[in-house]
Amino acid sequence: MLAFLFLVSVALVSAHHAGEHFEGEKVFRVNVEDESHITLMQELASTNQIDFWKPDSVTQIRPHSTVDFRVKAEDIVTVEDFLEQNELQYEVLINNLRSVLEGQFDSQVRATGHSYEKYNSWETIEAWTQQVAADNPDLISRSVIGTTFEGRNMYLLKVGKAGSNKPAIFMDCGFHAREWISPAFCQWFVREAVRTYGREIHMTALLEELDFYVLPVVNIDGYVYTWTKNRMWRKTRSTNSGSSCIGTDPNRNFDAGWCKIGASKNPCDETYCGSAAESEKETKALANFIRSKLSAIKAYLTIHSYSQMMLYPYSYDYKLTENNVELNALAKATIKELATLHNTKYTYGPGATTIYPAAGGSDDWAYDQGIKYSFTFELRDKGRYGFALPESQIRATCEETMLAIKHVASYVVEHMY
């Protein structure tokens, strides 16, 4: 029996690496001091296949920053020679991506079924949305707000004590397929809401005052692809006419300064903005739902990874929002609350100056719809694991993020009228 279990577990682990295997691939961090360094990075990117982790593309590199990127095994010698010849300071964050990805799954024997402290496949999450709604009919209802490019249902969970015309907070996870810690948090949030309702005064009060609309995975097709073919996939899986390259960056696809800055018009790029704003079925479904509930939705929270940041608009422009002072104060107080549990340090500020300019993002779009509390969370870590955060960190990451979300929600309750 043990031998059989072992074989099953090995099969499961290797199934996560079907397609791309990442053997010998490295993730580098380069210190970029000035414009000449930026030019060198552009040169490097034009001659080698480089997967930018932070920032998302070579066009977003700025002076006095660090750049994290993944390099295929066959290009490593070339890249290291280039960095050394040009005297660019660098460190290797991940020496062999395959071993780090295998280490993501802390227990090699994977129990089937859903777990809040493991990364769950889409099939498991889909079944969970049905189960958690069936088990908690007084607190959760499930609906379908659209379908993905490949025809999967986009499930939305409405979490809250039944009441008429309640104000709401909209929260989504899983915009970028490879950011696995993000959907893990949306599941955790739902679990904590139902687990602590009636037992913990803070959460009980929030669920009686508010509804939370939770979209556990936005980019479902991409997420499935990260489990079956390529763990490092980021975009949607839609086809692009006139190009063999697949997918659009859903977080460059909103009608907020669409494709103006920090987004690409090339379908082969990771930050491709799409053929038009809301060209993606997933983006359109999310936007249509929010438009339909605009009078009720008081806050918009979107969960990404990595870099431990709490961002607010704008990212598509260097202009500040009308309530910039308020958003700044709320973000500052929220990350202070987040740090009380595990002392995890976050930075905060407007997207354009805090991380990099990027047009077409969902938070800017939501803000411009009139949702004045609009935030992007970039969860753990700061790059040691990047998109390959191990399961052993799910609990701590979710616990501290929970404090942050509750802090924002309480603030919204106090300030919404």
C-alpha angles and dihedrals in degrees: 000000000000091000089052092049090049091052091048091050093048090049091051094048092048090046088063088061099046110139107007111042101183093210110169094000117142136205114218132196115206126191110229113199107168148354092284089059090050089053090051091051090051090051091049092049093049093055101037137046101252127175108207114214099175119042099021095235143012091253091065097058113120134187118272094026140106125243123209119198141162122233127197116243095249092055099047098094091049092048095047091048090051093050092048097044090052092044094237111164111235145161132199109242095181120023099189115014093196094061091047091050091050088048089056088079098065095190112050090203104073115200110218116241133051125317129178091212097051134064107259127209118238092255089056093046091048091053089046093055089057094044097046091050092047092048095049107036093156092057109025136049125177127213138169114240097181145317131266127242089267092048103259120147117252104220121204122195118208107205121191145083110287114264137137124265095354120174113247146207118215117212129178136184136188103042091144112047099220095051093093097167088066100067088040088063096050089054091047092050092054091047092050092047093056095035095054100034108119091008103065118047097213098053092039091055092048093051091049093049099038145031117223116210105204123190102190096196125012099180099045097159091053091046091053089049091054089056097045111027117005123013091198097056113131112174136064119274100241121132121245118218113238092017136081089210116105132221145015128241100250091204091060093047102080125104095253111113083324114213093345099120138359092016132094133229090204112099090211093062124094090232096049107155096209130244091291139349109292091011088139118083090221094053092045093051093050093046093046092051093050091047089052092054099034096125091055102040111091100168138027120204123182121187122214139151151265136028106046100255138141109209133185133184140332115053098140092058140020090237117113126236121252090249095041093131091053094046090048093051092046092049091048092051092044096054089045088056091046091054094055092081108046101359090247109169120223130182122215143192144100111331099238096056100028100052111355140299113278128165128211098037123155095232093056090045093050091049091051089052087063100266097133098187101065121153141170118208119203103198129204142354134034094222110292087112100002109180090358097069107164121243089243087074097051095089097048093043092050095043094055093042088052089060089052095049092047090050092053091045092052090050091050091051090053095046107033101096 
